[in-house]
Amino acid sequence: MAVYLSVDGELSLQRAISAAQARNTSLYAPVLDGDILRFAPLSRDTNMRDNHLGIPEPMDDGYIDPRSLDVVLTPLVAFDDSGTRVGMGGGHYDRCFSFLASRSHWLRPKLIGVGYEFQRTRDLERRSWDIPLWAAVTERAVYRY
């Protein structure tokens, strides 16, 4: 499972990360490698650094192929009733998971947006490169698409 490390008011996953680590679940966190989003192992003793955007990331470069992930918890700025997600504007998640555009071939990972209910809106413009969410989770509800 891939998680994100929250910054700038994003909903914190720290309790979920701690619980998963207590169950020895394999966790991965995003690492920006130039313009490419990769996922490196995350454990209690992982050495961390802040990237150029101020986001903490593992220093380990033992990246996992994103096709091998089952679930990816993604931060979001906004999401709508059809699973369209707006992030911070870099397009990193959309590029990384572009293979999901043909879901008939790739059924995983399941992209699950995590945010607050106030970030939900009725209708966002979905662009051709946008990879929709499988679900979104807020403090009030779980939305499946």
Buried (B, 14 or more C-beta within 10 A) or exposed (E): BBBBBBBEEBBEBEEBBEEBBEEEEBBBBBBBEEEEBBBBBBEEEBEEEEEEEEBBBBEBEEBBEBEEBEBBBBBBBBBBEEBBBBBBEEBBBBEBBEEBBEEEEEEBBBBBBBBEEEBBEEEBEBEEEBBBBBBBBBEEEEBEB
